[in-house]
Amino acid sequence: MSNPTASEIMTAGRFFMMQKFPFFSYLLFNLEIIELGEDNNPWKLQTAAVDGKRFWYNPGFIQEIYQEGLKESKEVANHKVAFLCAHEVMHCALGHLGRRIDRDPDIWNQAADYAINGMLVEAKLTMPKIGLYDKKYSGWSAEAIYDDLIKNPDKTKGKSTLDVHAGQPGFPGEGEGEGGGQPGDELSPEQLADLKDEWDEHMVQAAQNCKDVGNLPAGFERLIKKITEPKVKWNEYIETVIKSLIRSDYTWRIPNKRVFANGITMPSLDYDDSVEIGIAIDMSGSISDEEAAVFLGEIKSIMSQFSNFRIHIACFDSALHAPATLESEEDLDNYEPKGGGGTTPMAWWNWAMKQDWYDNIGTVIMFTDGYIGGPDAWGPGEEKSPNTIWLVKGSDNEGPYGTTIIYEKLD
């Protein structure tokens, strides 16, 4: 019996995905799959590539992955082809095409691959040998992995990836050839935003289809929750939380006005009109001085409602900057955020936990870009932290505990 062609292998792999991993199979239906052989591969693509609309592959690469798995069994061979297909759709679903910005294309590809491959390994797919995987990066964003790779350049040397991205040699889209067109990193911000919205819709639909058959991969519920959760204005949420910190008790000194007019005397609530909170501002570069000023302006507006407040504030990048205690609106007006390189939230926490006031604060608000790393890098853990609000700007990353709110420009 003759060996199957790459096209036949891909067809079998997609059928295998539909049976075993339907979530990724549903997502794959949103890509046009294009084989680039000797006659239509002027870019000399050696592996695979994706641009959000199309999925290109070199037939020799598909044969290589399939034959590698076939040494164990036909099922393992199908597993490895399915892994590649799932890998490509997740680049689209996670928005990696528009998140590179000005980062090095080769190292960004490695970082994104580490992020995706960890998710797929946890979903029980079998990875081809060429794939990059490090258990250390489980739960990390591509941005955080990228920063770690930059700090450890030896980890990037001689590493191969399952595909190439826009900006790397061999990526289709530049020059003549089937499926050619504009590469992903040349899309406008508006086009990239539209593409991300499309894939958010694809993710929700695929998840719904999988729920119908009871087969959504482990760990992917959180991704869908991010997309479908109703958006809350961050300033309104923070105001609600801060107001909830006000201690209250009943007093007979001031009757309850709601029932007093009816001749009934009942106690009213007596508020201790003072609050004490901690604020950490990530000044590593992604948060501009203007955005920090808007954030502090909203905090001032909230605090002006109270007769007494204390804000224990400091900025951080890779170190701590400008620690202060603010007790008036004038203090807030005069505070100047400082910093500009690296992202080490523990610089704030290590400072705060040594202060006498730490046990008194009801809430910590951390304004950050979320490109932090593993759970241990965000903070000291839920048991050692007050109620924590992670106000995240520019990424979909969530704090490991507490409440995560996405920062968006206010109307």
C-alpha positions as CSV (number, residue, x, y, z in Angstrom):
1,M,0.0,0.0,0.0
2,S,1.4,3.4,-1.0
3,N,2.2,6.1,1.6
4,P,-0.5,8.7,2.0
5,T,0.0,12.2,0.6
6,A,0.3,15.2,2.8
7,S,-3.2,16.2,1.8
8,E,-4.5,12.8,2.8
9,I,-2.6,13.0,6.1
10,M,-4.1,16.4,6.8
11,T,-7.6,15.2,6.0
12,A,-7.1,12.2,8.4
13,G,-5.7,14.5,11.0
14,R,-8.7,16.8,10.8
15,F,-11.1,13.9,11.1
16,F,-9.1,12.7,14.2
17,M,-9.4,16.2,15.7
18,M,-13.2,16.2,15.1
19,Q,-13.5,13.0,17.1
20,K,-11.0,13.6,19.9
21,F,-10.6,17.4,20.1
22,P,-13.7,19.0,18.6
23,F,-12.9,22.5,20.1
24,F,-9.8,22.9,17.9
25,S,-11.6,21.2,15.0
26,Y,-14.4,23.8,15.1
27,L,-11.8,26.6,15.1
28,L,-9.9,25.1,12.2
29,F,-13.0,25.5,10.0
30,N,-12.3,29.2,10.0
31,L,-9.0,28.9,8.2
32,E,-8.4,28.3,4.5
33,I,-5.9,25.5,4.4
34,I,-3.3,25.8,1.6
35,E,-0.6,23.3,0.6
36,L,2.6,25.0,-0.7
37,G,4.5,22.5,-2.9
38,E,7.4,23.1,-5.2
39,D,5.3,24.9,-7.8
40,N,3.7,27.5,-5.5
41,N,6.1,28.2,-2.7
42,P,8.3,31.1,-3.7
43,W,8.7,32.0,-0.1
44,K,10.4,28.7,0.6
45,L,8.2,28.0,3.6
46,Q,9.7,24.9,5.3
47,T,7.1,24.3,8.1
48,A,3.7,26.0,8.5
49,A,2.3,29.5,8.8
50,V,-0.9,31.3,9.6
51,D,-2.3,34.8,9.2
52,G,-5.7,34.7,10.8
53,K,-7.4,33.8,7.5
54,R,-5.2,31.1,6.0
55,F,-3.1,28.2,7.1
56,W,-0.2,27.3,4.9
57,Y,1.9,24.1,5.2
58,N,4.8,22.5,3.5
59,P,3.8,18.9,2.5
60,G,7.3,17.7,3.4
61,F,6.9,19.0,7.0
62,I,3.5,17.2,7.3
63,Q,5.1,13.9,6.1
64,E,8.0,14.4,8.6
65,I,5.6,14.9,11.6
66,Y,3.4,12.0,10.5
67,Q,6.3,9.5,10.0
68,E,7.7,10.5,13.4
69,G,4.4,9.5,15.1
70,L,4.0,6.5,12.9
71,K,7.1,4.9,14.5
72,E,4.8,4.5,17.6
73,S,1.4,4.1,16.1
74,K,-1.0,5.5,13.6
75,E,-2.9,7.2,16.4
76,V,0.2,9.0,17.7
77,A,0.8,10.1,14.1
78,N,-2.7,11.6,13.9
79,H,-2.1,13.1,17.3
80,K,1.0,15.0,16.1
81,V,-0.7,16.3,13.0
82,A,-3.7,17.4,15.1
83,F,-1.3,19.1,17.5
84,L,0.1,21.2,14.6
85,C,-3.4,22.2,13.4
86,A,-4.4,23.1,17.0
87,H,-1.2,25.1,17.4
88,E,-1.9,27.2,14.3
89,V,-5.5,28.0,15.3
90,M,-4.4,29.0,18.8
91,H,-2.0,31.6,17.4
92,C,-5.1,33.2,15.8
93,A,-7.4,32.7,18.8
94,L,-4.9,34.2,21.3
95,G,-4.2,37.2,19.1
96,H,-0.5,36.5,18.8
97,L,-0.5,38.0,15.3
98,G,-1.1,41.5,16.6
99,R,0.7,41.3,20.0
100,R,4.3,41.2,18.8
101,I,4.5,45.0,18.3
102,D,8.2,45.8,18.1
103,R,9.5,42.6,19.6
104,D,12.1,40.4,17.9
105,P,10.1,38.1,15.5
106,D,12.2,35.0,16.2
107,I,12.1,35.2,19.9
108,W,8.5,36.3,19.9
109,N,7.6,33.2,17.9
110,Q,9.4,31.0,20.4
111,A,7.6,32.7,23.3
112,A,4.2,32.3,21.7
113,D,5.0,28.6,20.9
114,Y,6.0,27.9,24.5
115,A,2.7,29.5,25.7
116,I,0.5,27.6,23.2
117,N,2.3,24.2,23.5
118,G,1.9,24.2,27.3
119,M,-1.8,24.7,26.8
120,L,-2.0,21.9,24.3
121,V,0.1,19.5,26.3
122,E,-2.3,20.1,29.2
123,A,-5.2,19.4,26.8
124,K,-3.6,15.9,26.2
125,L,-2.4,16.4,22.7
126,T,0.9,14.8,21.7
127,M,3.5,17.3,20.6
128,P,5.9,16.7,17.7
129,K,9.6,16.6,18.8
130,I,10.3,20.0,17.1
131,G,7.8,21.7,19.4
132,L,9.0,23.9,22.3
133,Y,7.8,23.1,25.8
134,D,8.9,24.0,29.3
135,K,6.7,23.3,32.3
136,K,8.0,26.4,33.9
137,Y,6.0,28.5,31.5
138,S,2.7,26.9,32.3
139,G,0.1,29.7,32.7
140,W,2.5,32.4,31.5
141,S,1.6,34.9,28.8
142,A,3.7,35.0,25.6
143,E,4.9,38.5,26.7
144,A,6.1,37.3,30.0
145,I,7.8,34.3,28.4
146,Y,9.4,36.7,25.9
147,D,10.9,38.8,28.7
148,D,12.3,35.7,30.3
149,L,13.9,34.5,27.1
150,I,15.5,38.0,26.6
151,K,17.0,37.7,30.1
152,N,18.2,34.1,29.2
153,P,19.4,34.3,25.6
154,D,21.0,30.8,25.8
155,K,17.5,29.4,25.8
156,T,16.8,30.8,22.4
157,K,19.9,29.6,20.6
158,G,19.4,26.8,18.0
159,K,15.7,26.4,18.8
160,S,13.3,25.4,16.0
161,T,9.6,26.2,15.9
162,L,6.5,24.5,14.4
163,D,5.9,27.5,12.1
164,V,7.0,30.9,11.0
165,H,5.4,34.2,11.7
166,A,5.1,37.5,9.8
167,G,8.5,39.1,9.8
168,Q,10.4,35.8,9.6
169,P,12.0,34.3,6.5
170,G,9.6,32.0,4.6
171,F,6.4,33.6,5.8
172,P,3.9,33.6,2.9
173,G,2.3,36.9,1.8
174,E,5.2,38.8,0.3
175,G,5.8,38.3,-3.4
176,E,3.9,36.0,-5.8
177,G,2.3,32.7,-5.0
178,E,-1.0,31.0,-4.0
179,G,-2.5,32.5,-0.9
180,G,-0.3,35.5,-1.0
181,G,-1.2,38.9,0.4
182,Q,-0.5,41.2,3.2
183,P,1.4,39.6,6.1
184,G,0.0,39.9,9.6
185,D,2.4,42.4,11.0
186,E,1.5,44.9,8.2
187,L,-2.1,45.0,9.2
188,S,-3.3,48.2,10.6
189,P,-4.3,48.4,14.3
190,E,-8.0,48.6,13.2
191,Q,-7.6,45.4,11.1
192,L,-5.8,43.6,13.9
193,A,-8.6,44.6,16.3
194,D,-11.3,43.4,13.9
195,L,-9.4,40.1,13.4
196,K,-9.2,39.6,17.2
197,D,-12.9,40.2,17.5
198,E,-13.6,37.7,14.8
199,W,-11.6,35.0,16.6
200,D,-13.2,35.9,19.9
201,E,-16.5,35.0,18.2
202,H,-15.0,31.8,16.8
203,M,-13.8,30.8,20.2
204,V,-17.2,31.4,21.8
205,Q,-19.0,29.4,19.1
206,A,-16.5,26.6,19.3
207,A,-16.9,26.4,23.1
208,Q,-20.7,26.4,22.8
209,N,-20.5,23.5,20.3
210,C,-18.2,21.6,22.6
211,K,-20.4,22.2,25.6
212,D,-23.2,20.6,23.6
213,V,-21.1,17.4,23.4
214,G,-19.4,17.8,26.8
215,N,-15.9,18.1,25.4
216,L,-14.3,21.5,26.1
217,P,-10.5,21.1,26.8
218,A,-9.4,21.5,30.4
219,G,-8.2,25.1,31.1
220,F,-10.0,26.7,28.2
221,E,-13.1,27.7,30.2
222,R,-11.1,30.7,31.6
223,L,-10.4,31.9,28.1
224,I,-14.0,31.8,27.1
225,K,-15.0,33.5,30.3
226,K,-12.8,36.5,29.5
227,I,-14.5,37.0,26.2
228,T,-18.1,36.5,27.4
229,E,-18.0,38.3,30.8
230,P,-19.8,41.7,30.7
231,K,-17.4,44.6,30.8
232,V,-17.5,46.7,34.0
233,K,-16.1,50.3,34.0
234,W,-13.0,50.0,36.1
235,N,-13.5,53.3,38.0
236,E,-17.0,52.3,39.0
237,Y,-15.9,48.9,40.3
238,I,-13.1,50.4,42.3
239,E,-15.4,53.0,43.8
240,T,-17.8,50.2,44.8
241,V,-15.0,48.2,46.5
242,I,-13.6,51.2,48.4
243,K,-17.0,52.2,49.6
244,S,-17.5,48.7,50.9
245,L,-14.5,49.2,53.2
246,I,-16.4,51.7,55.3
247,R,-17.2,50.2,58.7
248,S,-20.7,50.7,59.9
249,D,-22.8,50.0,63.0
250,Y,-26.3,51.0,64.2
251,T,-26.8,54.1,66.3
252,W,-29.9,55.4,68.1
253,R,-28.5,59.0,68.2
254,I,-29.9,59.6,64.7
255,P,-33.3,57.9,63.9
256,N,-33.8,56.1,60.7
257,K,-35.4,58.7,58.4
258,R,-37.2,56.2,56.3
259,V,-39.5,55.0,59.1
260,F,-39.4,58.0,61.6
261,A,-42.0,59.9,59.5
262,N,-44.4,57.1,60.2
263,G,-44.0,57.5,64.0
264,I,-41.6,54.6,64.3
265,T,-38.2,55.0,65.9
266,M,-35.5,52.8,64.6
267,P,-31.7,53.1,64.6
268,S,-29.8,54.3,61.5
269,L,-26.4,53.2,60.2
270,D,-23.5,55.1,61.7
271,Y,-20.5,55.1,59.2
272,D,-16.9,55.3,60.1
273,D,-16.2,57.7,57.2
274,S,-12.5,56.8,56.6
275,V,-10.7,54.4,54.4
276,E,-7.1,53.1,54.1
277,I,-5.8,51.4,50.9
278,G,-2.6,50.5,49.1
279,I,-1.9,51.4,45.5
280,A,0.9,50.0,43.3
281,I,1.5,51.5,39.8
282,D,3.5,49.5,37.2
283,M,5.7,52.0,35.4
284,S,7.6,49.5,33.3
285,G,6.7,51.2,30.1
286,S,3.3,50.0,28.8
287,I,1.5,52.4,31.2
288,S,2.0,56.0,30.1
289,D,2.3,59.0,32.4
290,E,-1.0,60.2,31.1
291,E,-2.8,56.9,31.9
292,A,-1.2,56.9,35.4
293,A,-2.5,60.5,35.8
294,V,-6.0,59.5,34.7
295,F,-6.0,56.6,37.2
296,L,-4.9,58.8,40.1
297,G,-7.5,61.4,39.0
298,E,-10.2,58.8,39.4
299,I,-8.8,57.7,42.8
300,K,-8.9,61.4,43.9
301,S,-12.5,61.7,42.8
302,I,-13.5,58.6,44.8
303,M,-11.5,59.6,47.9
304,S,-12.9,63.1,47.9
305,Q,-16.2,61.6,49.1
306,F,-14.7,60.6,52.4
307,S,-13.8,62.9,55.3
308,N,-10.6,60.9,56.0
309,F,-8.4,58.6,53.8
310,R,-4.9,57.3,53.7
311,I,-3.4,55.9,50.5
312,H,-0.1,54.1,50.8
313,I,1.3,54.3,47.3
314,A,4.5,53.5,45.4
315,C,5.5,52.8,41.8
316,F,7.6,49.9,40.5
317,D,9.4,48.6,37.5
318,S,12.3,46.3,38.4
319,A,12.6,48.3,41.7
320,L,10.5,50.4,44.0
321,H,10.0,54.1,43.3
322,A,8.3,57.1,45.0
323,P,6.8,55.5,48.1
324,A,4.5,57.8,49.9
325,T,1.4,58.1,52.1
326,L,-1.3,60.5,50.7
327,E,-3.9,61.9,53.1
328,S,-5.4,64.8,51.1
329,E,-6.5,65.8,47.6
330,E,-3.5,68.1,47.4
331,D,-1.2,65.1,48.1
332,L,-2.8,63.3,45.2
333,D,-2.4,66.3,42.9
334,N,1.3,66.6,43.7
335,Y,2.2,62.9,43.5
336,E,4.5,62.1,40.5
337,P,4.7,58.5,39.3
338,K,8.2,57.3,38.5
339,G,9.9,54.3,36.8
340,G,10.5,53.0,33.4
341,G,12.1,49.5,33.0
342,G,11.3,45.9,33.9
343,T,8.3,44.5,35.7
344,T,8.7,43.2,39.3
345,P,5.5,43.6,41.3
346,M,7.2,41.9,44.3
347,A,9.2,45.1,44.7
348,W,6.0,46.8,45.9
349,W,4.8,43.9,48.0
350,N,8.2,43.4,49.7
351,W,8.2,47.1,50.7
352,A,4.5,47.1,51.7
353,M,4.7,44.0,53.9
354,K,7.4,45.6,56.1
355,Q,5.3,48.7,56.9
356,D,3.3,49.1,60.1
357,W,0.2,50.0,58.1
358,Y,0.1,46.8,56.0
359,D,-2.3,44.9,58.2
360,N,-4.7,47.9,58.3
361,I,-5.4,48.3,54.6
362,G,-8.6,46.9,53.3
363,T,-7.6,46.7,49.6
364,V,-4.6,46.9,47.3
365,I,-5.1,48.2,43.8
366,M,-2.3,47.3,41.4
367,F,-2.4,49.1,38.0
368,T,-0.3,47.0,35.7
369,D,0.1,45.8,32.1
370,G,-0.1,42.2,33.3
371,Y,3.1,41.0,31.5
372,I,4.5,39.6,34.7
373,G,5.2,35.9,34.5
374,G,4.1,33.0,36.6
375,P,1.6,33.2,39.5
376,D,4.4,33.6,42.1
377,A,5.7,36.8,40.4
378,W,2.4,38.7,40.8
379,G,2.2,38.8,44.6
380,P,2.8,37.0,47.9
381,G,-0.3,34.8,47.5
382,E,-3.9,35.2,48.6
383,E,-3.3,34.3,52.3
384,K,-0.7,37.1,52.7
385,S,-2.5,39.7,50.7
386,P,-5.4,42.0,51.5
387,N,-8.3,42.0,49.0
388,T,-6.5,42.7,45.7
389,I,-7.7,44.4,42.5
390,W,-5.5,43.9,39.4
391,L,-6.3,46.7,37.0
392,V,-4.8,45.4,33.8
393,K,-4.1,47.5,30.8
394,G,-3.1,46.2,27.3
395,S,-3.3,42.4,27.9
396,D,-5.8,39.6,28.7
397,N,-3.7,38.3,31.6
398,E,-5.4,37.7,35.0
399,G,-4.0,38.0,38.5
400,P,-3.6,34.6,40.2
401,Y,-6.1,35.7,43.0
402,G,-8.3,38.6,43.8
403,T,-10.3,40.4,41.1
404,T,-9.0,41.3,37.6
405,I,-10.5,44.3,35.8
406,I,-9.5,45.4,32.3
407,Y,-8.4,49.0,32.0
408,E,-10.1,50.9,29.1
409,K,-10.2,54.6,28.3
410,L,-13.1,56.2,30.0
411,D,-15.7,58.1,27.9
